[in-house]
Amino acid sequence: MPEPTPILRLRKNEERRLKAGHDWIYANEVDTGETPVKDLPAGAAALVQDARGKSLGRALLSPHSLIVGRLYSRDPEQEPSRSFFKKRIEQALALRETLFSEPGYRLIHGEADGLPGLVVDRYRDTLVMQAGTAGMEAHLDTVASALDAVINPANIVVRNEAGVRELEALPLYTKTLKGEVPEEVHLHENGGHFVAPLREGQKTGWFFDHRAARARMAPLAKGARVLDVFAYCGGWGVQAALAGAREVTGVDSSGLALDFMHRNAELNGVGDRLRTLEGDAVAAMKELIADGEKFDLVILDPPAFIKRRKDFKNGLAGYHAINELAVRLVKPGGYLVSASCSMHLPADKLLDVVRASARHIDRALQVIGQEGQGPDHPIQPAMPETAYLKSWFTRLLFRF
């Protein structure tokens, strides 16, 4: 006989957020007397009920996490089967094929695509999967089978190296479920051809989420002297050169990333306009300031400084520190693009950081635009957590 379906019973009135469209269930919302969370199996598809026993849907369980369950369906009968995953993947693929002529994009973006805890990036005939939760980890083989049925790629790779997995005591590993793990992947973005490291790179190799922001940056780069801080493989800097920048300086702590940045510059015929500095971003910016360097455009795209809510104070101080250095490197009349991928840092707080940094050196600030994540990273409107990326486009002037 099949195992009985686990039940996750909520405390009184704790269903209101779910009914409003949110998909997460927190440990303190569960009636642990009725359904002891720690006794539930990780990855199981539980039936979620309110305090009166009314069904609210099905959720994948992560019993050792603060978020113990993530709704994947409002249908209380829906199992996480191959056919279920196949339908969700087909739905997600239809959007991406509408938006992009080349198969290089985020194919599955977690909750916003109805598959909580799952990320899948597509690089032509290679798919790279990441599971951020125990709930989705338990179903990776089924997801891979569904992906194979829909797309039939040459390679399906699981790259579960993200630190967030450690919050659920999940192992870090990379493996292949079909084909092989390529050393690198190729993609096209905003008219450029790029290569990124897969085996040794960050996340899935490339950051597709800033595609729209990098396109918006292009007019600012024409004829400019550009500084790209936290440059990685040159998504911003090489595209600035492609847009007509006369000189680009890329700063990153990874020699491997900068090697790929040079390769990408050469691939796009702009290798002669690139120089790179390997080292800590703060130290590099301080050295550039000491040398009296000024740039027409500075791009600041750091890693997440605020990974958990409790890190907010220290992380915010980090954003202040790097933005204050960045504005000192922008010549009057020049531009600063300041970005953050920290879910816990709202866009208005980042703008406050940039404003305060400009005021610190007595500069007037003009905001000329804002970008979020690209359309292959859709937002679930009832879940503000899915709107994690923000970029402010600003101009720095002498005081009026």
DOZA-80695 format. One record per residue (C-alpha): residue number from 1; x, y, z. Coordinates in steps of 0.2 Angstrom, whole numbers, plus 2048, in hexadecimal, padded with zeros to 3 digits. Layout:
REM DOZA-80695
<site n="NUM" u="X" v="Y" w="Z"/>
...
END
This chain:
REM DOZA-80695
<site n="1" u="800" v="800" w="800"/>
<site n="2" u="806" v="812" w="7FD"/>
<site n="3" u="80C" v="81C" w="80B"/>
<site n="4" u="7FE" v="828" w="812"/>
<site n="5" u="7FF" v="83A" w="80D"/>
<site n="6" u="807" v="844" w="81B"/>
<site n="7" u="7FD" v="853" w="822"/>
<site n="8" u="803" v="864" w="827"/>
<site n="9" u="7F6" v="86C" w="832"/>
<site n="10" u="7F7" v="87F" w="835"/>
<site n="11" u="7F3" v="888" w="844"/>
<site n="12" u="7E4" v="893" w="846"/>
<site n="13" u="7E3" v="8A2" w="839"/>
<site n="14" u="7F4" v="89D" w="832"/>
<site n="15" u="7ED" v="899" w="821"/>
<site n="16" u="7E9" v="8AB" w="81C"/>
<site n="17" u="7FA" v="8AE" w="814"/>
<site n="18" u="7F8" v="89E" w="809"/>
<site n="19" u="7E7" v="8A3" w="804"/>
<site n="20" u="7EE" v="8B4" w="7FE"/>
<site n="21" u="7F9" v="8AA" w="7F2"/>
<site n="22" u="809" v="8A8" w="7FC"/>
<site n="23" u="811" v="896" w="7FB"/>
<site n="24" u="81C" v="895" w="80A"/>
<site n="25" u="817" v="88D" w="81B"/>
<site n="26" u="822" v="891" w="82A"/>
<site n="27" u="826" v="886" w="838"/>
<site n="28" u="81D" v="891" w="845"/>
<site n="29" u="80D" v="891" w="83B"/>
<site n="30" u="80B" v="87E" w="83D"/>
<site n="31" u="801" v="875" w="84A"/>
<site n="32" u="80F" v="86A" w="850"/>
<site n="33" u="803" v="862" w="85C"/>
<site n="34" u="7F9" v="85B" w="84E"/>
<site n="35" u="807" v="859" w="842"/>
<site n="36" u="818" v="858" w="849"/>
<site n="37" u="823" v="860" w="83C"/>
<site n="38" u="833" v="857" w="841"/>
<site n="39" u="82A" v="846" w="83E"/>
<site n="40" u="826" v="84A" w="82C"/>
<site n="41" u="831" v="843" w="81E"/>
<site n="42" u="83B" v="850" w="814"/>
<site n="43" u="835" v="851" w="802"/>
<site n="44" u="824" v="84A" w="805"/>
<site n="45" u="815" v="852" w="7FD"/>
<site n="46" u="80A" v="856" w="80C"/>
<site n="47" u="7F8" v="85B" w="80C"/>
<site n="48" u="7F7" v="86C" w="814"/>
<site n="49" u="7E8" v="870" w="81F"/>
<site n="50" u="7E1" v="87E" w="829"/>
<site n="51" u="7DD" v="87D" w="83B"/>
<site n="52" u="7CC" v="876" w="837"/>
<site n="53" u="7D3" v="868" w="82C"/>
<site n="54" u="7CE" v="871" w="81B"/>
<site n="55" u="7DA" v="86D" w="80D"/>
<site n="56" u="7E5" v="87B" w="806"/>
<site n="57" u="7F0" v="872" w="7FA"/>
<site n="58" u="800" v="867" w="7F9"/>
<site n="59" u="811" v="86C" w="7FF"/>
<site n="60" u="822" v="865" w="7FE"/>
<site n="61" u="82A" v="863" w="80F"/>
<site n="62" u="83A" v="869" w="816"/>
<site n="63" u="838" v="865" w="828"/>
<site n="64" u="849" v="86B" w="82E"/>
<site n="65" u="846" v="87C" w="827"/>
<site n="66" u="83E" v="88C" w="82D"/>
<site n="67" u="833" v="88A" w="81D"/>
<site n="68" u="82D" v="879" w="820"/>
<site n="69" u="821" v="878" w="811"/>
<site n="70" u="820" v="880" w="800"/>
<site n="71" u="80F" v="87E" w="7F7"/>
<site n="72" u="811" v="877" w="7E5"/>
<site n="73" u="7FE" v="875" w="7E2"/>
<site n="74" u="7EE" v="87B" w="7E9"/>
<site n="75" u="7E6" v="86B" w="7E3"/>
<site n="76" u="7E6" v="85F" w="7F3"/>
<site n="77" u="7E7" v="850" w="7E7"/>
<site n="78" u="7F6" v="855" w="7DD"/>
<site n="79" u="805" v="84A" w="7DF"/>
<site n="80" u="816" v="850" w="7DA"/>
<site n="81" u="816" v="844" w="7CB"/>
<site n="82" u="820" v="844" w="7BB"/>
<site n="83" u="811" v="84A" w="7B1"/>
<site n="84" u="80E" v="858" w="7BE"/>
<site n="85" u="820" v="85E" w="7BC"/>
<site n="86" u="81F" v="85C" w="7A9"/>
<site n="87" u="810" v="868" w="7A8"/>
<site n="88" u="818" v="875" w="7B3"/>
<site n="89" u="828" v="874" w="7A8"/>
<site n="90" u="81E" v="876" w="798"/>
<site n="91" u="815" v="885" w="79F"/>
<site n="92" u="826" v="88D" w="7A4"/>
<site n="93" u="82E" v="889" w="793"/>
<site n="94" u="820" v="891" w="78A"/>
<site n="95" u="824" v="8A2" w="792"/>
<site n="96" u="836" v="8A1" w="78F"/>
<site n="97" u="834" v="89C" w="77C"/>
<site n="98" u="828" v="8AB" w="77A"/>
<site n="99" u="835" v="8B6" w="782"/>
<site n="100" u="846" v="8B0" w="77B"/>
<site n="101" u="84B" v="8AA" w="76A"/>
<site n="102" u="85B" v="8A1" w="771"/>
<site n="103" u="85A" v="893" w="77D"/>
<site n="104" u="864" v="89C" w="78B"/>
<site n="105" u="859" v="8A1" w="79A"/>
<site n="106" u="852" v="89C" w="7AB"/>
<site n="107" u="846" v="88E" w="7A7"/>
<site n="108" u="83F" v="88B" w="7B8"/>
<site n="109" u="83F" v="899" w="7C6"/>
<site n="110" u="838" v="890" w="7D5"/>
<site n="111" u="828" v="896" w="7DD"/>
<site n="112" u="824" v="8A2" w="7CF"/>
<site n="113" u="823" v="893" w="7C3"/>
<site n="114" u="81A" v="888" w="7CF"/>
<site n="115" u="829" v="87E" w="7D4"/>
<site n="116" u="82F" v="884" w="7E5"/>
<site n="117" u="841" v="882" w="7E9"/>
<site n="118" u="846" v="87D" w="7D7"/>
<site n="119" u="851" v="887" w="7CB"/>
<site n="120" u="855" v="881" w="7B9"/>
<site n="121" u="860" v="88B" w="7AD"/>
<site n="122" u="861" v="887" w="79B"/>
<site n="123" u="871" v="889" w="791"/>
<site n="124" u="86C" v="882" w="77F"/>
<site n="125" u="86C" v="86F" w="781"/>
<site n="126" u="872" v="86F" w="794"/>
<site n="127" u="866" v="871" w="7A2"/>
<site n="128" u="86D" v="875" w="7B4"/>
<site n="129" u="862" v="872" w="7C3"/>
<site n="130" u="863" v="878" w="7D4"/>
<site n="131" u="858" v="872" w="7E3"/>
<site n="132" u="858" v="87F" w="7F2"/>
<site n="133" u="84D" v="874" w="7FD"/>
<site n="134" u="84B" v="863" w="804"/>
<site n="135" u="83A" v="863" w="7FD"/>
<site n="136" u="840" v="864" w="7EB"/>
<site n="137" u="850" v="85A" w="7ED"/>
<site n="138" u="845" v="84B" w="7F0"/>
<site n="139" u="83E" v="84D" w="7DE"/>
<site n="140" u="84D" v="851" w="7D4"/>
<site n="141" u="84D" v="841" w="7CA"/>
<site n="142" u="83A" v="843" w="7C6"/>
<site n="143" u="83D" v="855" w="7C0"/>
<site n="144" u="84C" v="850" w="7B6"/>
<site n="145" u="841" v="842" w="7AD"/>
<site n="146" u="834" v="84F" w="7A9"/>
<site n="147" u="841" v="85C" w="7A3"/>
<site n="148" u="847" v="84E" w="797"/>
<site n="149" u="836" v="84B" w="791"/>
<site n="150" u="832" v="85D" w="78D"/>
<site n="151" u="843" v="863" w="786"/>
<site n="152" u="84E" v="854" w="783"/>
<site n="153" u="85F" v="85D" w="787"/>
<site n="154" u="870" v="855" w="785"/>
<site n="155" u="874" v="858" w="797"/>
<site n="156" u="86B" v="85A" w="7A7"/>
<site n="157" u="876" v="85F" w="7B5"/>
<site n="158" u="872" v="862" w="7C8"/>
<site n="159" u="87D" v="86F" w="7CF"/>
<site n="160" u="878" v="86F" w="7E2"/>
<site n="161" u="886" v="87A" w="7E8"/>
<site n="162" u="87C" v="889" w="7F0"/>
<site n="163" u="87F" v="88D" w="802"/>
<site n="164" u="86C" v="88E" w="805"/>
<site n="165" u="86C" v="87B" w="805"/>
<site n="166" u="876" v="87B" w="815"/>
<site n="167" u="867" v="883" w="81E"/>
<site n="168" u="85E" v="872" w="81B"/>
<site n="169" u="86E" v="867" w="81E"/>
<site n="170" u="86E" v="862" w="80C"/>
<site n="171" u="87E" v="85D" w="804"/>
<site n="172" u="887" v="867" w="7F7"/>
<site n="173" u="88B" v="85E" w="7E7"/>
<site n="174" u="88B" v="85E" w="7D4"/>
<site n="175" u="885" v="850" w="7C9"/>
<site n="176" u="87E" v="84B" w="7B9"/>
<site n="177" u="86D" v="843" w="7B6"/>
<site n="178" u="86F" v="842" w="7A3"/>
<site n="179" u="87E" v="844" w="798"/>
<site n="180" u="88D" v="84D" w="7A0"/>
<site n="181" u="892" v="85C" w="7AA"/>
<site n="182" u="89A" v="868" w="79E"/>
<site n="183" u="8A9" v="872" w="7A3"/>
<site n="184" u="8A0" v="882" w="79C"/>
<site n="185" u="890" v="888" w="794"/>
<site n="186" u="88C" v="894" w="786"/>
<site n="187" u="87F" v="8A1" w="784"/>
<site n="188" u="879" v="8B0" w="77B"/>
<site n="189" u="873" v="8C0" w="784"/>
<site n="190" u="86F" v="8D1" w="77E"/>
<site n="191" u="878" v="8CE" w="76E"/>
<site n="192" u="888" v="8C7" w="775"/>
<site n="193" u="88F" v="8B5" w="776"/>
<site n="194" u="895" v="8AF" w="787"/>
<site n="195" u="89D" v="8A0" w="78F"/>
<site n="196" u="89C" v="89C" w="7A2"/>
<site n="197" u="8A3" v="88F" w="7AD"/>
<site n="198" u="897" v="882" w="7B2"/>
<site n="199" u="8A2" v="876" w="7BD"/>
<site n="200" u="8AB" v="883" w="7C6"/>
<site n="201" u="8A1" v="892" w="7C4"/>
<site n="202" u="894" v="89B" w="7CF"/>
<site n="203" u="882" v="894" w="7D0"/>
<site n="204" u="87D" v="88D" w="7BF"/>
<site n="205" u="88B" v="896" w="7B6"/>
<site n="206" u="883" v="8A6" w="7B1"/>
<site n="207" u="877" v="8B3" w="7B8"/>
<site n="208" u="869" v="8B5" w="7AC"/>
<site n="209" u="85F" v="8C0" w="7B8"/>
<site n="210" u="868" v="8D0" w="7B4"/>
<site n="211" u="865" v="8CE" w="7A1"/>
<site n="212" u="858" v="8DD" w="7A0"/>
<site n="213" u="863" v="8E8" w="7AB"/>
<site n="214" u="872" v="8E5" w="7A1"/>
<site n="215" u="868" v="8EA" w="791"/>
<site n="216" u="863" v="8FA" w="79A"/>
<site n="217" u="875" v="8FE" w="79E"/>
<site n="218" u="87B" v="8FD" w="78C"/>
<site n="219" u="877" v="910" w="787"/>
<site n="220" u="881" v="916" w="797"/>
<site n="221" u="890" v="90C" w="791"/>
<site n="222" u="892" v="914" w="780"/>
<site n="223" u="8A3" v="91C" w="780"/>
<site n="224" u="8A5" v="91A" w="792"/>
<site n="225" u="8B3" v="915" w="79E"/>
<site n="226" u="8AB" v="907" w="7A8"/>
<site n="227" u="8AE" v="8FE" w="7B8"/>
<site n="228" u="8A6" v="8ED" w="7BB"/>
<site n="229" u="8A7" v="8E8" w="7CD"/>
<site n="230" u="8A3" v="8D6" w="7D2"/>
<site n="231" u="8A5" v="8D3" w="7BF"/>
<site n="232" u="8A4" v="8C0" w="7BF"/>
<site n="233" u="8A5" v="8BA" w="7AD"/>
<site n="234" u="8A2" v="8CB" w="7A6"/>
<site n="235" u="88F" v="8CB" w="7A4"/>
<site n="236" u="88F" v="8DE" w="7A7"/>
<site n="237" u="8A0" v="8E3" w="7A2"/>
<site n="238" u="8A1" v="8DA" w="791"/>
<site n="239" u="890" v="8E0" w="78D"/>
<site n="240" u="896" v="8F2" w="791"/>
<site n="241" u="8A4" v="8F0" w="785"/>
<site n="242" u="898" v="8E9" w="778"/>
<site n="243" u="88D" v="8F9" w="77A"/>
<site n="244" u="89C" v="903" w="776"/>
<site n="245" u="8A6" v="906" w="786"/>
<site n="246" u="8B7" v="90C" w="782"/>
<site n="247" u="8BF" v="903" w="791"/>
<site n="248" u="8B9" v="8F7" w="79E"/>
<site n="249" u="8C1" v="8F2" w="7AE"/>
<site n="250" u="8BA" v="8E2" w="7B6"/>
<site n="251" u="8BD" v="8DE" w="7C9"/>
<site n="252" u="8BA" v="8CD" w="7D1"/>
<site n="253" u="8C2" v="8C2" w="7DE"/>
<site n="254" u="8C1" v="8B3" w="7D3"/>
<site n="255" u="8CF" v="8B1" w="7C6"/>
<site n="256" u="8C5" v="8A3" w="7BD"/>
<site n="257" u="8B7" v="8B0" w="7BB"/>
<site n="258" u="8C2" v="8BD" w="7B4"/>
<site n="259" u="8CA" v="8B0" w="7A8"/>
<site n="260" u="8B8" v="8AD" w="7A1"/>
<site n="261" u="8B5" v="8C0" w="7A0"/>
<site n="262" u="8C5" v="8C2" w="795"/>
<site n="263" u="8BF" v="8B3" w="78B"/>
<site n="264" u="8AE" v="8BB" w="789"/>
<site n="265" u="8B5" v="8CB" w="784"/>
<site n="266" u="8BF" v="8C3" w="776"/>
<site n="267" u="8B0" v="8B9" w="770"/>
<site n="268" u="8A7" v="8C9" w="76E"/>
<site n="269" u="8B6" v="8D3" w="766"/>
<site n="270" u="8B9" v="8DF" w="774"/>
<site n="271" u="8C8" v="8D7" w="77D"/>
<site n="272" u="8D3" v="8E6" w="77A"/>
<site n="273" u="8C7" v="8F1" w="784"/>
<site n="274" u="8C7" v="8E6" w="794"/>
<site n="275" u="8D3" v="8E6" w="7A3"/>
<site n="276" u="8D0" v="8DC" w="7B3"/>
<site n="277" u="8D5" v="8DD" w="7C5"/>
<site n="278" u="8D4" v="8CE" w="7D0"/>
<site n="279" u="8D1" v="8D0" w="7E2"/>
<site n="280" u="8C5" v="8D6" w="7F0"/>
<site n="281" u="8B9" v="8E3" w="7E9"/>
<site n="282" u="8BA" v="8EF" w="7F7"/>
<site n="283" u="8CD" v="8EE" w="7F7"/>
<site n="284" u="8CD" v="8F1" w="7E4"/>
<site n="285" u="8C2" v="8FF" w="7E5"/>
<site n="286" u="8CC" v="908" w="7F2"/>
<site n="287" u="8DB" v="905" w="7E8"/>
<site n="288" u="8D3" v="90D" w="7D9"/>
<site n="289" u="8CD" v="91C" w="7E3"/>
<site n="290" u="8DF" v="91E" w="7EA"/>
<site n="291" u="8E5" v="91E" w="7D8"/>
<site n="292" u="8D9" v="92C" w="7D4"/>
<site n="293" u="8CF" v="922" w="7C7"/>
<site n="294" u="8BE" v="928" w="7C1"/>
<site n="295" u="8B2" v="91F" w="7B6"/>
<site n="296" u="8A3" v="924" w="7AC"/>
<site n="297" u="899" v="915" w="7B1"/>
<site n="298" u="89B" v="90A" w="7C0"/>
<site n="299" u="891" v="8F9" w="7C2"/>
<site n="300" u="88F" v="8F2" w="7D3"/>
<site n="301" u="888" v="8E0" w="7D3"/>
<site n="302" u="88D" v="8D8" w="7E3"/>
<site n="303" u="888" v="8C7" w="7EA"/>
<site n="304" u="87A" v="8C6" w="7F7"/>
<site n="305" u="880" v="8CF" w="807"/>
<site n="306" u="870" v="8CB" w="810"/>
<site n="307" u="86C" v="8B8" w="80E"/>
<site n="308" u="862" v="8B7" w="81E"/>
<site n="309" u="857" v="8C4" w="827"/>
<site n="310" u="862" v="8C4" w="836"/>
<site n="311" u="871" v="8C9" w="82B"/>
<site n="312" u="868" v="8D9" w="826"/>
<site n="313" u="872" v="8E6" w="831"/>
<site n="314" u="883" v="8DF" w="82C"/>
<site n="315" u="87E" v="8DD" w="81A"/>
<site n="316" u="877" v="8EE" w="818"/>
<site n="317" u="887" v="8F5" w="81F"/>
<site n="318" u="890" v="8EB" w="811"/>
<site n="319" u="885" v="8F3" w="804"/>
<site n="320" u="889" v="904" w="80B"/>
<site n="321" u="89B" v="901" w="80B"/>
<site n="322" u="89D" v="8FC" w="7F8"/>
<site n="323" u="891" v="909" w="7F2"/>
<site n="324" u="89A" v="917" w="7FB"/>
<site n="325" u="8AA" v="911" w="7F2"/>
<site n="326" u="8A1" v="90F" w="7E1"/>
<site n="327" u="89A" v="921" w="7E1"/>
<site n="328" u="8AC" v="928" w="7E4"/>
<site n="329" u="8B1" v="91F" w="7D4"/>
<site n="330" u="8A4" v="927" w="7CA"/>
<site n="331" u="8A9" v="937" w="7C1"/>
<site n="332" u="89C" v="946" w="7C3"/>
<site n="333" u="88F" v="943" w="7B6"/>
<site n="334" u="893" v="931" w="7B5"/>
<site n="335" u="888" v="922" w="7B9"/>
<site n="336" u="886" v="915" w="7C7"/>
<site n="337" u="87C" v="905" w="7C5"/>
<site n="338" u="87A" v="8FD" w="7D6"/>
<site n="339" u="872" v="8EC" w="7D8"/>
<site n="340" u="86D" v="8E0" w="7E5"/>
<site n="341" u="867" v="8CE" w="7E5"/>
<site n="342" u="863" v="8CD" w="7F7"/>
<site n="343" u="851" v="8C8" w="7FA"/>
<site n="344" u="851" v="8D1" w="80B"/>
<site n="345" u="857" v="8E2" w="804"/>
<site n="346" u="848" v="8EB" w="7FC"/>
<site n="347" u="84B" v="8F6" w="7ED"/>
<site n="348" u="847" v="906" w="7F7"/>
<site n="349" u="854" v="901" w="804"/>
<site n="350" u="861" v="8FF" w="7F6"/>
<site n="351" u="85D" v="910" w="7EF"/>
<site n="352" u="85F" v="917" w="801"/>
<site n="353" u="871" v="910" w="801"/>
<site n="354" u="875" v="918" w="7F0"/>
<site n="355" u="86D" v="928" w="7F5"/>
<site n="356" u="877" v="929" w="806"/>
<site n="357" u="887" v="924" w="7FD"/>
<site n="358" u="885" v="932" w="7F1"/>
<site n="359" u="881" v="93F" w="7FE"/>
<site n="360" u="890" v="939" w="808"/>
<site n="361" u="89C" v="941" w="7FB"/>
<site n="362" u="890" v="94F" w="7F7"/>
<site n="363" u="889" v="949" w="7E7"/>
<site n="364" u="878" v="94C" w="7DF"/>
<site n="365" u="870" v="93C" w="7DA"/>
<site n="366" u="864" v="939" w="7CB"/>
<site n="367" u="85A" v="929" w="7CA"/>
<site n="368" u="858" v="925" w="7B8"/>
<site n="369" u="851" v="913" w="7B9"/>
<site n="370" u="84E" v="903" w="7C2"/>
<site n="371" u="84F" v="8F1" w="7BD"/>
<site n="372" u="84A" v="8E1" w="7C5"/>
<site n="373" u="84C" v="8CF" w="7BF"/>
<site n="374" u="84A" v="8CA" w="7AD"/>
<site n="375" u="839" v="8C2" w="7A7"/>
<site n="376" u="841" v="8B1" w="7A8"/>
<site n="377" u="841" v="8B4" w="7BB"/>
<site n="378" u="82E" v="8B7" w="7BD"/>
<site n="379" u="827" v="8BE" w="7CE"/>
<site n="380" u="819" v="8B5" w="7D7"/>
<site n="381" u="810" v="8C5" w="7DC"/>
<site n="382" u="809" v="8BE" w="7ED"/>
<site n="383" u="81B" v="8BA" w="7F2"/>
<site n="384" u="826" v="8C9" w="7F3"/>
<site n="385" u="835" v="8BD" w="7F6"/>
<site n="386" u="835" v="8B9" w="7E4"/>
<site n="387" u="839" v="8CB" w="7DF"/>
<site n="388" u="84B" v="8CA" w="7E5"/>
<site n="389" u="855" v="8D4" w="7D8"/>
<site n="390" u="857" v="8E6" w="7D6"/>
<site n="391" u="862" v="8F3" w="7CD"/>
<site n="392" u="862" v="906" w="7CF"/>
<site n="393" u="868" v="910" w="7C0"/>
<site n="394" u="86F" v="921" w="7C6"/>
<site n="395" u="879" v="930" w="7C1"/>
<site n="396" u="884" v="939" w="7CD"/>
<site n="397" u="887" v="94C" w="7CB"/>
<site n="398" u="88F" v="95A" w="7D4"/>
<site n="399" u="883" v="962" w="7E1"/>
<site n="400" u="876" v="96D" w="7D8"/>
END
